Amino acid sequence: MKSLVLLAEEAQQQPQQPQGPLSGPMAPIFILGLVMLFIVMVVFPSQRRASKQQQEMLATLKRGAKVLTNGGIVGTIVSAKDGEDEIVIRSEDTRLRIKRNVVVQVLGTDEGEAAKS
């Protein structure tokens, strides 16, 4: 009979919930706040920095620079005028007229082409 009384008392007791900063009804809001703080402090500044570096690279394109386009074409700049959105590159025996913003990377300079200017 005593064992039945003990079982009845155990059934009536509330189970103890762990106490801590990530327990309770505010935990999802706290975690969401931490994620938002991470995005604002880390992701946004790095995107702005990369965009600024890309704009500086595009502004400094000049004749004789070897460039890589986002389409995978490697060529040497033949004509690039300040203020214009288009540049002319030479790749092997072909001349291509492309927009400045498709240039992804400057690979170096072609001294022979740079001396022609």
ZABAMI-220281 format. One record per residue (C-alpha): residue number from 0; z, y negated, x negated. Coordinates in steps of 0.05 Angstrom, whole numbers, plus 32768, in hexadecimal, padded with zeros to 4 digits. Example, Ala and Ser with C-alpha at 12.3 -4.5 7.8 and 13.67 -1.06 7.14 Angstrom:
BEGIN
+---------+------+------+------+
! vexdren !   zz !   yy !   xx !
+---------+------+------+------+
!       0 ! 809C ! 805A ! 7F0A !
!       1 ! 808F ! 8015 ! 7EEF !
+---------+------+------+------+
//
This chain:
BEGIN
+---------+------+------+------+
! vexdren !   zz !   yy !   xx !
+---------+------+------+------+
!       0 ! 8000 ! 8000 ! 8000 !
!       1 ! 800F ! 7FD2 ! 7FC7 !
!       2 ! 7FC9 ! 7FDB ! 7FAB !
!       3 ! 7FAB ! 7FC5 ! 7FED !
!       4 ! 7FD5 ! 7F86 ! 7FEC !
!       5 ! 7FBE ! 7F77 ! 7FA5 !
!       6 ! 7F76 ! 7F81 ! 7FB8 !
!       7 ! 7F7D ! 7F53 ! 7FF4 !
!       8 ! 7F9D ! 7F1D ! 7FC9 !
!       9 ! 7F65 ! 7F22 ! 7F95 !
!      10 ! 7F30 ! 7F1C ! 7FCB !
!      11 ! 7F50 ! 7EDC ! 7FE6 !
!      12 ! 7F52 ! 7EBA ! 7FA2 !
!      13 ! 7F17 ! 7E8D ! 7F90 !
!      14 ! 7EF2 ! 7EA2 ! 7F51 !
!      15 ! 7EFD ! 7E70 ! 7F19 !
!      16 ! 7EBF ! 7E48 ! 7F06 !
!      17 ! 7EB6 ! 7E34 ! 7EBD !
!      18 ! 7EC6 ! 7DEC ! 7EAE !
!      19 ! 7E99 ! 7DC3 ! 7E7F !
!      20 ! 7E66 ! 7D8B ! 7E7C !
!      21 ! 7E2C ! 7DB8 ! 7E93 !
!      22 ! 7E4F ! 7DD8 ! 7ECE !
!      23 ! 7E53 ! 7DBD ! 7F13 !
!      24 ! 7E23 ! 7D99 ! 7F42 !
!      25 ! 7E10 ! 7D62 ! 7F10 !
!      26 ! 7DF5 ! 7D91 ! 7EDA !
!      27 ! 7DAB ! 7D8E ! 7EEF !
!      28 ! 7DAD ! 7D42 ! 7EF1 !
!      29 ! 7DCE ! 7D40 ! 7EAC !
!      30 ! 7D99 ! 7D6E ! 7E8E !
!      31 ! 7D61 ! 7D46 ! 7EAF !
!      32 ! 7D7E ! 7D06 ! 7E91 !
!      33 ! 7D7F ! 7D25 ! 7E4C !
!      34 ! 7D36 ! 7D3A ! 7E52 !
!      35 ! 7D21 ! 7CF4 ! 7E69 !
!      36 ! 7D48 ! 7CD5 ! 7E2E !
!      37 ! 7D24 ! 7D03 ! 7DFD !
!      38 ! 7CE0 ! 7CF0 ! 7E1A !
!      39 ! 7CEE ! 7CA6 ! 7E16 !
!      40 ! 7D0D ! 7CA8 ! 7DD0 !
!      41 ! 7CDD ! 7CD9 ! 7DAD !
!      42 ! 7C9B ! 7CE5 ! 7DD1 !
!      43 ! 7C87 ! 7C9F ! 7DE7 !
!      44 ! 7C92 ! 7C7D ! 7DA3 !
!      45 ! 7C6A ! 7CB2 ! 7D7E !
!      46 ! 7C30 ! 7CAB ! 7DAF !
!      47 ! 7C30 ! 7C5F ! 7DA6 !
!      48 ! 7C32 ! 7C67 ! 7D5A !
!      49 ! 7BF7 ! 7C98 ! 7D5A !
!      50 ! 7BCE ! 7C6B ! 7D88 !
!      51 ! 7BDB ! 7C2F ! 7D5B !
!      52 ! 7BC6 ! 7C56 ! 7D1D !
!      53 ! 7B85 ! 7C6C ! 7D40 !
!      54 ! 7B74 ! 7C25 ! 7D54 !
!      55 ! 7B80 ! 7C0C ! 7D0C !
!      56 ! 7B53 ! 7C43 ! 7CF1 !
!      57 ! 7B1B ! 7C32 ! 7D22 !
!      58 ! 7B20 ! 7BE8 ! 7D11 !
!      59 ! 7B18 ! 7BF5 ! 7CC6 !
!      60 ! 7AD9 ! 7C20 ! 7CCA !
!      61 ! 7AA4 ! 7C07 ! 7C9B !
!      62 ! 7A62 ! 7C1C ! 7C7B !
!      63 ! 7A67 ! 7C58 ! 7C4D !
!      64 ! 7AA3 ! 7C79 ! 7C6D !
!      65 ! 7A9D ! 7CC4 ! 7C7B !
!      66 ! 7AB7 ! 7CD1 ! 7CC1 !
!      67 ! 7AC5 ! 7D0B ! 7CEF !
!      68 ! 7AB6 ! 7D03 ! 7D39 !
!      69 ! 7ADA ! 7D25 ! 7D73 !
!      70 ! 7A9B ! 7D4F ! 7D7D !
!      71 ! 7AA2 ! 7D6C ! 7D36 !
!      72 ! 7A69 ! 7D44 ! 7D17 !
!      73 ! 7A75 ! 7D2D ! 7CCF !
!      74 ! 7A4D ! 7CF2 ! 7CB9 !
!      75 ! 7A4A ! 7CB3 ! 7C8F !
!      76 ! 7A4C ! 7C6E ! 7CB0 !
!      77 ! 7A0A ! 7C4A ! 7CA6 !
!      78 ! 7A17 ! 7C0E ! 7CD3 !
!      79 ! 7A59 ! 7BF3 ! 7CEF !
!      80 ! 7A5E ! 7BAB ! 7D06 !
!      81 ! 7AA0 ! 7B8B ! 7D18 !
!      82 ! 7AA8 ! 7B7E ! 7D61 !
!      83 ! 7A75 ! 7BB3 ! 7D76 !
!      84 ! 7A89 ! 7BF3 ! 7D99 !
!      85 ! 7A51 ! 7C1D ! 7D7A !
!      86 ! 7A46 ! 7C35 ! 7D33 !
!      87 ! 7A0D ! 7C5B ! 7D13 !
!      88 ! 7A1C ! 7C98 ! 7CE9 !
!      89 ! 79EF ! 7CC4 ! 7CBE !
!      90 ! 79F9 ! 7D0F ! 7CBD !
!      91 ! 79C8 ! 7D34 ! 7C91 !
!      92 ! 7984 ! 7D1A ! 7CA7 !
!      93 ! 799A ! 7D00 ! 7CEB !
!      94 ! 79B3 ! 7CBC ! 7D00 !
!      95 ! 79E2 ! 7CB9 ! 7D3B !
!      96 ! 79FA ! 7C7E ! 7D63 !
!      97 ! 7A41 ! 7C8A ! 7D7A !
!      98 ! 7A7C ! 7C65 ! 7D98 !
!      99 ! 7AB3 ! 7C51 ! 7D69 !
!     100 ! 7AE9 ! 7C74 ! 7D91 !
!     101 ! 7ACB ! 7CB9 ! 7D86 !
!     102 ! 7ADC ! 7CB5 ! 7D3C !
!     103 ! 7B19 ! 7CE1 ! 7D30 !
!     104 ! 7B23 ! 7CDE ! 7CE6 !
!     105 ! 7B0A ! 7CBB ! 7CA8 !
!     106 ! 7AFC ! 7CF0 ! 7C72 !
!     107 ! 7AED ! 7CC2 ! 7C38 !
!     108 ! 7AB5 ! 7C95 ! 7C1F !
!     109 ! 7A6E ! 7CA0 ! 7C09 !
!     110 ! 7A67 ! 7C72 ! 7BCD !
!     111 ! 7A1B ! 7C72 ! 7BCF !
!     112 ! 7A19 ! 7C5B ! 7C18 !
!     113 ! 7A50 ! 7C28 ! 7C0D !
!     114 ! 7A29 ! 7C09 ! 7BD3 !
!     115 ! 79EC ! 7BFC ! 7BFF !
!     116 ! 7A11 ! 7BC8 ! 7C28 !
+---------+------+------+------+
//
